[in-house]
Amino acid sequence: MTPTLFDRITFDPRIMGGRACIRGMRITASLLVNLVANGMTLEEILGEYPDLEAEDVRQALQYA
């Protein structure tokens, strides 16, 4: 059995209206994409959101 490509992207209608979130948290993939698009580095994002891991950001970007 191979893991899914986006095993950190979750969808739950009870969390953020079913939008693509990171590991069931109230942090959306689109938020991470926007932070990167606006110039934040991976280190800055992880500093602002300590519950995130580097792979969370990478998968959000790949998902987009």
C-alpha positions as CSV (number, residue, x, y, z in Angstrom):
1,M,0.0,0.0,0.0
2,T,1.5,3.4,-1.0
3,P,0.7,6.5,1.0
4,T,-1.4,9.2,-0.7
5,L,0.4,12.1,-2.2
6,F,-1.4,14.5,0.0
7,D,-1.6,12.7,3.3
8,R,-1.4,16.0,5.3
9,I,-4.3,17.7,3.5
10,T,-7.6,17.0,5.1
11,F,-11.2,17.8,4.4
12,D,-13.8,18.0,7.1
13,P,-17.1,19.9,6.7
14,R,-17.0,20.8,10.4
15,I,-13.6,22.4,10.0
16,M,-13.3,25.6,8.0
17,G,-16.3,24.7,6.0
18,G,-14.7,21.6,4.4
19,R,-11.8,23.6,2.8
20,A,-8.4,21.9,2.4
21,C,-6.7,22.1,5.8
22,I,-3.5,20.9,7.2
23,R,-3.8,17.7,9.3
24,G,-7.3,18.6,10.6
25,M,-6.1,22.0,12.0
26,R,-7.8,25.3,11.3
27,I,-4.9,26.2,9.0
28,T,-5.9,26.1,5.3
29,A,-3.7,25.1,2.5
30,S,-4.6,28.3,0.8
31,L,-3.3,30.3,3.7
32,L,0.1,28.7,3.5
33,V,0.2,29.3,-0.3
34,N,-0.7,32.9,0.2
35,L,2.0,33.4,2.9
36,V,4.6,32.0,0.5
37,A,3.3,34.0,-2.4
38,N,3.7,37.1,-0.2
39,G,7.3,36.4,0.5
40,M,7.4,34.5,3.8
41,T,10.1,32.0,4.1
42,L,9.5,28.5,5.4
43,E,11.3,29.4,8.6
44,E,9.1,32.4,9.1
45,I,6.0,30.4,8.6
46,L,7.1,27.7,11.0
47,G,7.9,30.4,13.5
48,E,4.4,32.0,13.2
49,Y,2.6,28.6,13.2
50,P,4.6,26.3,15.6
51,D,2.1,23.4,15.1
52,L,3.1,23.2,11.5
53,E,5.9,21.1,10.1
54,A,8.0,21.8,7.0
55,E,6.2,18.9,5.1
56,D,2.9,20.6,5.8
57,V,4.0,23.7,3.8
58,R,5.5,21.6,1.0
59,Q,2.3,19.6,0.6
60,A,0.1,22.7,0.6
61,L,2.3,24.2,-2.2
62,Q,2.1,20.9,-4.2
63,Y,-1.6,20.7,-3.6
64,A,-2.1,24.2,-5.1
